[in-house]
Amino acid sequence: MSPYITTLLLMTLGLGTTITFASSHWLLAWMGLEINTLAIIPLMTKHHHPRAVEATTKYFLTQATAAATLLFASTTNAWLTGHWDIPLMSHPLPTTMTILALALKVGLAPLHTWLPEVLQGLDLMTGLILSTWQKLAPLALILQLPLQDQKLITALAVLSTLVGGWGGLNQTQLRKILAYSSIAHLGWMMIIIQFSPQLTLLALSMYLIMTSATFLMLAKNKTTTINELSTSWAKTPVLAAITPSLLLSLGGLPPLAGFMPKWLILQELTKQGLPALATLAALTALLSLFFYLRLCYAMTLTMSPNNVSNTPVWRAAPQQALLLLPLMATLTTLLLPAAPIMNALTQL
């Protein structure tokens, strides 16, 4: 794809998300979501492969369904209440429809089944955009909704943490594992959104940093399966030594930065008088931690056979280093001491 076209599509992608961020009217927000979806479709099919076309078709149909449901919900709300403003959606019927439509857009369980299949058909850098940037606009709309006493949000969140942990256990494809990781992290963000939206923003920011570091690491190593992780020592020994800290941070293991949002969310749930919900969320985090440990084991404690196909890796020409990868890896590993500062920033 021409760099000019790629630049144009990326700018249009940013424009669509920005329009949604800035809108308080449902039609304008819907328009931003549609621009966002139409801009990423060519990026997903830049590799003319049948698997990429299949993933793009699935993504388009899913997003079109969610957008149509969202438009119908906003029209129903305007008919029932006379308001098009997002924060003034008060009737339970359009509010429930909107929550389900936005849950389908971001991939909350049980509306998640499209996400692993779509992510598996994309290259790693487009998968990075789908896992990070594409979550921002729907989450911005969810944050604007009046979510008091919304049992539906809690049910979707708990189910997402369960499905995200359980679904990744038997996977061998790294992109599918990261898709289930995304579902689990979305569940953590949604479980606290009614009580403390600031913690949702904190969890989202940490998720963006950790997922970006992981995708950039896999793109650097050119690995897409668990078996290929065992060749990391031959390709990039330093990166192979750092990667377990990235994966364990995604799992929320202290003293890494990924522990911060989980710790604060569990603390807030306990303060709200929901110890059973906090316990269930903490137990589901153990499921996710299991497959992160599996990746760490494959990367650091297994070695690929030193056969003819692997020996040229030592003589390969050095690749240009990614400047973003060291920054994201450092933040993912060492950001936990900045927890009070980040928590204070989200309160502003």
N, C-alpha and C positions, 0 to 999 in steps of 0.2 A: 504494500500500500504506500502511496506517495506520502512523504512527510508533511506536505501541505494539507492533504486531506485528513491525515491523522491529527494534525494540529487543529484544524477546523472542527473535527468531531469532538476532540477533548474540550475545546472552548465551548461548544454547544452543550456538552455534558455538564460543564460547570455552570453554564447559563441556566439550564433547566433546574438544577438544584438550588441556585441562588434565587430564582423566581419563587420556588416553593418556600424557601426560607423567609422571603420578604412578604409573603402574602398572608392576609387574614380573611380573604374571600375564597370560598370553595372553588369557584370556577377558575380563578387565577392559580390556585394551588394544583388543581387538576391539570391545567395547561402546562405548568412546570414539570409535573410528573411525566406527562406525555412527551415533552421535548427531551427529557432525560432518557426515557426508554428508547425513543427513535434514534438518539445519538449513539447509544451503545450497541445497537444492532449491527451496524457495519463493522465496528471494532471486534465484535464476537466472531464475525465470519471473514476476518482478514486472511486467515489460513483456509484456503478452499478445500476443506476436508469434509467428507460426509458426516463425521461425528460432530464437527463444529456447526455444520448447518442444522443438524438434528437438535443440538443443544440450543441454538439460537431460536429455532421454531418453537421449542418447548417454552423458552423464556418469554418470547413474544406473546404466545397464547395465554400464558399465566398472567403476565403483566396487563394484557388487554382485558382479561376477565376482572382483575382487581380494580383497574381504572374504571371499567363500566359499572361495577358494583359501587365504587366510591361516588361516581357521578349520580347514580340512582339514589344513593343514601342522602347526598347533599340536596338533591331535588326534593326528595321526600321531606327532609327537614324544613326546606323553604316552604313547602306546601302546608306542613302542619303548624309551623311556628312563625313563618313570615321572615325568617332570618337566613342570610347567606354567610354570616360571619362564623369562622371556625370556633372561637371560644364560646359562642352562644348556642352551640348545639346541645339542647337540653332534653329533647324527647328521647325516651329509651330505645325506640325502634330504629331510627336512623343512626343513633350512637352505636348500637350493637352492630349494625351493618357496616359502619365505618371502621370499627375496630377489626372486624373480620377481614375487610378489604385490605387494610393496611398490614394486618398480620400475614395475609397472603403475599403482599408485596415484599416484605422483609424475610419471610420464610419461617414464621413461628409455627411450631407444631400445634395441631395436626395438619396444618396447611403447608408443610415443609417439603413434601415429597419431590417437588421439582428442583430443589436447590442442589442436592448431591449429584443428580443426573446432569444438570446444566453445567455445574462447575467442573465435572469430570470431562466434558467435551471441549473445554477452553484451554488455551495456553496459560501459563502461570501468571503473566503480567495482566492479562485481561481478567483472570480469576481474582487477582488482587483488587482490581477496580470493582468487580462485582461484589466482593466480600466486604469492602470498606466504604467506598464512596456511595455506592448505590443504596446503602442503608440510611444515609443521612436524611434525605428528604422525607421518607415515610416516618422516621422517628421524630422529626421536627413537627410533623402533623399530629402524631400521637401525643407529644408533649403539650400541644395547645388544646387538646380536648379536655373537657371536664370529666375527670376520671374518678370522682368520689364514689365509693361503694360499688365499684365495678368488679364483681366476682369473676366476670368473664376474663378480664386481664390476668387475674391471679391464676385461674385455671390454665390459660394458655401458657403462662410463664412456667408453672410447675411442670406441665407436660413437656415443654421445650427442654427444660433441664434434664428431664428423664430421657427423652428421645435422643437428645444430643449426646448424652453419655452412653446410652445403651446402643445406639445405632453405629457408633464408631468402633465398637469392640471387635467386630469380625471383618473389618475393612483392610484391604492391602493397598489400595490406591490412596496416595497422600492427599489428592484434591478432595476425595470424598471424606477423608478423615477431617480435613480442615472445614468442609461444609458442615459436618456434624458438630465440630467445635464452634462454628459460628452460631448454630442453632442453640447450643447450650449457653453461650455467652449472651445471646439475645434473651434467653429465659431469665438470666440473672438481672439484665437491665429492666425487664418488664416487671419482675417480681417486687421491685421497690419503687416503681414509678408513681404509685398512688400516694406513697408516704413521703418520699423525698426525691423529687425530680433531679435535684442537684447530684445525688448519688448515681442516678441513671446517666447523667452527663459524664461523671467521673469514670464510671465503668465503660462507657462508650469510648472515651478518649484513650483509656488504657487498652481496650480491645483493638482500636485502630493501630496503636503503636506496636503491640505484640504481633498482630496478624500481618502487618506490613513487614516486620522483621523476618517472620517465618517464611512468607512468600518470596521475599528477596533472597533469603538463604537458599531456598529450593531452586529458584531461578539461576542463582550463581552456580550451584552444583549440577543443575540440569537433571534433577531427580524427580520422578513422579510416582515411584512405588517404594514400598518398604525395603525390598531386596536391593534396590539401587542405592539405598542409604549406606550400605556396607562398603561402597566404593569411595565414600567421602574422604577417608584418610589418604587415599592415593591422589585425589583431586585437590582438596584444600584442607590440609591438616589443621591449620589454625581455626578455620571455620568449623571443622568437625569437633574441635574441643570446646568451642563456644556454644554450639547449637543446643546441647542438652539444657543449658540455662534458659534459652529461649522457650523450649518446649515445656520445661517445668514451670516457667513463669506463666505460660498459657494455662497450665493446670492449676495455678493458684497456690503454689507451694512457697512457704516462707523460706528465706528472707528476700525472695525475689519480688519484683514490682507487681506481678499479677496477683499477689496475695492481698494487696491494698483494697481493691474494690470489693472482693468477697468478704474480707474482714469487716469493712464498714457496713456492707449490706446486712450481714448477719447481726451485727450490733444494732442496727436500726430496726430490724425485724423483731429482735428481742425487746427493744424499748417499746415497740408498738403492741406488745402483749401477744406475739405470735411465735412462741418458742417451738411449736410443732412444725410450722412452716420453715423456720430457720434450720431446724434439725434435718428436715427432708432435703432442703436445698444443699446443706453441707454434705449429706450422704450422696447426693447425685454428683457432686464435684469429684467424689472418689472414682466414679465410673470414668469420667473424662481423664482423670489423672492416670488411670490404668493404661489407656492406649497411648498417652504421652510417654509414659515409662517404656512402653513397648517400642516406640520410635527411638528413644534414647538408647535402649539396649541394642537395637539393630544398627545404630549409627556408631556407637563407641565400643561395643564389646563383641562385634562380629567383623570378620575380615573377608573380603571376596577372594576367591582363588586367584593366584597370581599367574594367570594364563596369558596367552598371546594377545587376546583382545583387550586386556587391561594394561599391558605394559606400555603401549603408546601414550597413555594418559600422563606418564611421567615426563614425556618429551613434548607434550603439547605446548603450543605457544602461550605465553602468559596473557590472561584476559585483563581488560581494563577494570580496575576496581570500581565498585559502586559506592559513591560517597554517602548515599542514604542508608546503606546497610549498616556500617559501623555506628552511625548515630542511633538508629532504631534499636540495634542490639544493645548498645550501652544503656539507653533509656529503659528497655525491657528488663535489664538485669539489675540496675542500680537505682531505680527511681523510688523505691520504697521509703527511704528516709525523707523524701519530699512529700509524703502523704499529708501532713498538716497543711502545707502550703497549697497543695492542689485542692484539698477539701475546702480551704478558705476561699480559693479563687472561684470554686463552683457556687459558693454562697452569695457572691456579689450579684 
